[in-house]
Amino acid sequence: MPLTRDIGNPIVTRGDVPAVRGDLVDVTSVFNPGACVWRGRELLLLRVQTRGRGTVLVPAERLADGSVRVEARVVEIEGLAETGVRVHHLYDPRLTVIGEAIYAVLAADLDDACRLVVARSEDWARWSLVSMDRAGDRRNGVLFPEKIAGRFARLERPNRVTRTGGPASGSVITLAVSDDLAAWEDAGEVMSGRARLWDELIGAGPPPVKTREGWLLIYHGVATHFASCNIYQAGVCLLDLEDPTKVVARAGLNVLEPREMWELVGQVPNVVFPSGMVVDGVDADGFAGADCAVRVYYGAADTVVGLAISTVGELIADCRAGAGA
């Protein structure tokens, strides 16, 4: 069963962003949020675009009544300026809770390429730099919520595909491992795009969720074979718990595609981009059961934030339906 859109969609629009400084007056868009549950709070980190096409990170919280309260402040990463590297845009945060801390993996556009940045917060107020990649060109970095074989693990998308008139993209999701969240080593390919289908280009979405059947991963896929424009969609797969480079099952069909007007029309038409996922009812061992509710936060048309719901069991069933990996 595909993801079901929340009746309150879109749940965050540009009018919800407080004008706490001059460039946040009448912003252009808000999209691609990271999401996590931390100390009982459902938190979002929003990508906000100004009318000058600047990128700003703004925190928010989903309240008990389902509404979203956008905070009147901007997130800055302490230590980023001291790297000596010019960062043009810092965007598309993926949030993972490890222990008592919240980690964000973000894309950083530099002069020559896109690097991955890891930042950490212990209070949701202050963020500090953990690491910035010094080489390579990659995006869509996603931390696993626990160590695998004693090491931190991160999904990545190397930018090896050049698109006419657009930034470099990628058709492969890879795994990297680290002892300290700073120095990362390649651990192999996880999966690649499928030519002439809905997911020709791919990238990891929200951080994976641990289930007894494997790591449940929602990812984005891009259909590029249409003459009009690219179409961004969401899919789902299961990765092996002990070796995430092994795909246990992969859905043949997407679980969410642009259909609503606010997904079809905007800054970038025909886009649903999953970037945050929250699961209710994870057990004491960290496993999410089949009946656990799932909320997926996504950017729509690079303009607003949408929310779609499902259950772990339904998504696992989707993984096993249709064509395999």
N, C-alpha and C positions, 0 to 999 in steps of 0.2 A: 504494500500500500504506500503510495507516495506521501511525502510530507503534506500536511494540511495547513493552510494559511490561517493565522490568527484573525479573528473577526475585527480586531482593532487596527489592522494594518492600514497604512504604514505606521509603525509605533513611534518613530522619531523622524521629524522633518526639520528643515533648516530653521523654522520659526521657533523651535524648542531650545535653540542654542542661546544662552544668555550673552548679551553684548558686554562682556566684562572688560574689553579693551577695544580700541578703535578698529582693528581689523576683523573683529567679530560682530560688527554691526551689519545686520542683513547679509549673513553668510550665503554662499552659493549652494552648499550641499553638506550633508552629513551621511556617512555610509561606512561599510566594512568594519563593524565593531568587534573587538575581542570581548569575551564573556567568561565569567567564572563565578563560583560560589566560594566565598571566603568569610569565615566566622559567621555563618548564617545569612550573609547578605549576597544578593545576586547583583554582581557588578559588571558594568560595561565600560570599555574604553573606546571612544568614538573617534573616527577620522573625520575631521571637519575641514572643508575647503573654503578659503576666503575668496572674496571677489578679485583679489590680486593673484589668485591661484596659489596662494600659500597653503601649507598643510599644518594643522594644529590638532593636538590630541586633547580631548575633553572627556572627563570622567562622568559617569552616570550610574544610576541604580534603578533596577526594576523593583517596585514596591509590592506589598502584599496584595493590593487591589489590581495588579496587572499594569498599572501605569508606569511610565518611566520618568524619573526626575533627573534632569541634566544639571550637573553641578556648575556653579558660577566660578569656575577656576580653570586654569590651563595646566596640563602636565608638562613639566620640564624634566629632562634626564640629566641629573648631576654627573659631571665627569665627561659628558659628550663633547663639550667645547674644548676640553683639554687634550683631546686626541690629535688636534692639529689638522684634522681632515674637514673639509668643507662639506656639510650635509645640506643638500638642497631641499629634500623632503624626507620626513620620517613618518611612516604610515603603515596601515594594515596590521595593527597589533593582534597577536594571538596570545591569550592569557592562559597560564597553567599554574596551578597551586601545587607547590612541592614543600612538604612540611608546613611551616607556618608562614612562608613567604609566597608572594605572587610574583611570577616571572612573566615578562612580556618579550616576545620575539617580534621584531619589527623589521621592515624593509627600509633601507637608507639609500636614497639616490645620491651618488657622488658624481664628480665630474666625468669619470670614465666608466662607471658600472654601478650595479646595485649590490650592496652588501647586507648581511644580516647583523642586527644588533640585538643583544640580550640585555635586558634591564631587570632590576629587582626592587620590590617594595615590601616593607614589613608592616606598613600602616595605612596603605592606600593614599597617603598624602604625599610622601616623598619617594622619588624614584632615583636609583643610582645605576650607573653603567657597570655591567659585568664584563661585557666583551663586545668588540666589533671585528668582524672578519676583515682580514688585511688583504685577501686575495680572492680571486674568483668573481663570478657574476651570478648571483642567485637570489631567489625570492621565496615567499611562502614557507618560512621557517616555522616549525611547530614542535614544541617540546612535549615529550611523553611525561605523564604525571608521576612517574617513578623510574628508578634506575632499572636497566635491563642488563643482566649479567654483570652487575656491579658498576655500570657506567651510565652516565646521562645519555639520552638518545634524542635525536632531532630529525624530523623529516624536512627535506629541502627540495627545491625545484631549481636545478641549474638552468640558466638562461642561455640556451644553445640554438634557439630558433629565431631567425630574424624575420619580422613581418614588415611588409611594405607600408611605410607611413606610420609605424608604431614602434614601441620599445621591444627589445629582445624578450622572447618568451621561452617556453620549454614544453617538452612532450614526455618528460621522465620525472618521476618522484624518486629521490634517493634517500638513504639513511646515513646519518653521521653520528659518531659517538665521541664522548669526551669524559675526562676525569674531573674537570674543573669548570666546565661551561665556558671556557675561554679558548682552548686549543681543540679544534675539531678534526676528526679523521673520517675519511670516507669509509663506509661499511657496506656499500653495494647498492645496487638498483632495487627498488621496491616494485614499481610497475611503470608501464609506458602507455602513452595514448594509443587509441585505436583508430587507424586511418579510415576516413570516410564515415565515421560514426559520430555520435554526439560528443565524444570526449577525445578529439584528436590532440588537443593540447590540454595538459592537466596540471594541477597543483593541489597540495594538501589544504584542507579547510581548517576547521577547528581541531584542537588537540584530540588525539584518540581517546576513546573510553574503553576501559577494561571490562570485558565480559568473559564468561567461562568458555565461550566459543572462539575468542580471539579479541584483538584490539579492533574496536569498531571505529572506522574512519570515514568521515564525510569529506569528499573532495570536490573541487570544481573541474568541469570539463568545458572545453570550447569547441564548438563546431565551426570550422573555417571554410567548409566546402560550399557554402552558399555565396552567391555572387554579391548579395546585398551587404551583409555585414556579419561579423562574428556573433555567435549566440552562446552566452555563458549559462551553464546549467549546473546542477548539483547531483552527485552520485554517491554511492556508498560501497564499502568493501570491508572485509575482515582480514586482519593481518595476524600471523602466528604470534602467540604470546611470548615465546622465548626467542624467536628470530623474526622480527618484523619485516625482513626483506622477503619473506615467504607470504604470498597472498593465499589465504584459505578460501575465500569466495569473493566474487566481484559481480555486482549487479549488471545485467545487460542493458537495463533501461535507466534513465535518469529518475531521480526522486523529486525533483523540483525544476521547473523551467519557466522562463518568462511568459506570463499570460495576462497578468493584470496591467492596466494602462500605466501605472507608476513603475512597473518593471520593464515595460516596452519602450517608454518615452522618458528621456532625461538626458543627462550629460553624455552618457554612453548607452545607447539604446540596447534593448534585448539582453539585460544582465540580471541574473541572480547569483550572488557571490557569497557562499557560506563562510563565515569567519569566526563565529562563536557558538558554543554548544554547552548547555547545562542539562544535567541528568539528575532527577530526583530519586532518592532511595537506594543509593549505593551501600552495600553491606560493609561489615566491619573489616573484611579482607580486601576491600576496594573494588569488588566486582559489582557491576550493574546487572540486575536481573531483567528478565524478559518484560515484566510489567512496569518497569521504571519509565516514568514520563520523560520525554526529551523535548527540549526547546532549542531550536536552531535560529540564531540571529544571522541576518544576511543583508548585504548591501544590494539595493535595487537600482539599476540604471545609473550607478555612481551618483545617486541623488538623495535617497532616503534609506531608512532602515526598516526591514521587514522581519517578521517572526513567523516561523512555521513549527508545527508540533507533530509528535509521533510518540512511539514507544520503542524501547530497545528491541523488543521481540519483533515488532513490525519491520524495523530497519534490518534486522538480521535476516528475516524472511526475504526482504528485498535483495539482500546480498546473494542469496541462493537462487533467486529467480532469474530467468532469462539466460543469456549467454554467460559462460564462465570467464575466468581470467585468461 
